[in-house]
Amino acid sequence: MPATGGSARRRLRRCLRSIQAVGATKILQRQRVFHPGRQNDKIMHLNAWSFSAGTNTRISMAETVVILGASTNPGRFSHMAQLALLEHGHTPVPVNPRYESIDGIPCYPDLESVRVAVDTVTVYVRPDILAPMIEDVVRMNPGRVIFNPGSESRKASERLASEGIRVQNACTLVLLDSSRFTI
């Protein structure tokens, strides 16, 4: 079923009306997004809301996402995730010591080098590679960490949860495609 089907549009309109009722102005971006196996659908992505109560504060719905284990190989899921994050209006921050940049985006050699506020860390490395970096993830204090299939680690999950960091065992690509990515 296309993402812009009638019921999806009705839900979006209801959501917009309820948000407008509290004084918000909607800002929508229409994009063409390619979905393999389906015809190209117009997808509406909610990028930001501008609230007019008092001051004009702009709250961005886009997230800054660290991709731990980023790759230049188009066949790797981490590379596909970087492209999908860009398509959905998020800011990917690739981390891999082997690369200086990936598709024109600066790539950081380690988590300590990342000097921006991070909303999400999406993990594409094996648990044994992640183990020495888990304290760096804790220091970043992201809103959540997504363990993609094959990267799950009970020990890392428990450590993150003990610091109040939300943990998800999920596929970033599926979360993005099903509109369940945002925190």
Secondary structure as GFF3:
##gff-version 3
##sequence-region A 1 183
A	DSSP	alpha_helix	6	20	.	.	.	ID=ss1
A	DSSP	beta_strand	24	33	.	.	.	ID=ss2
A	DSSP	beta_strand	41	51	.	.	.	ID=ss3
A	DSSP	beta_strand	57	60	.	.	.	ID=ss4
A	DSSP	beta_strand	64	68	.	.	.	ID=ss5
A	DSSP	alpha_helix	77	87	.	.	.	ID=ss6
A	DSSP	beta_strand	91	95	.	.	.	ID=ss7
A	DSSP	beta_strand	101	102	.	.	.	ID=ss8
A	DSSP	beta_strand	105	106	.	.	.	ID=ss9
A	DSSP	three_ten_helix	111	113	.	.	.	ID=ss10
A	DSSP	beta_strand	120	123	.	.	.	ID=ss11
A	DSSP	alpha_helix	127	130	.	.	.	ID=ss12
A	DSSP	three_ten_helix	131	133	.	.	.	ID=ss13
A	DSSP	alpha_helix	134	140	.	.	.	ID=ss14
A	DSSP	beta_strand	144	147	.	.	.	ID=ss15
A	DSSP	alpha_helix	154	162	.	.	.	ID=ss16
A	DSSP	beta_strand	166	169	.	.	.	ID=ss17
A	DSSP	alpha_helix	172	177	.	.	.	ID=ss18
###
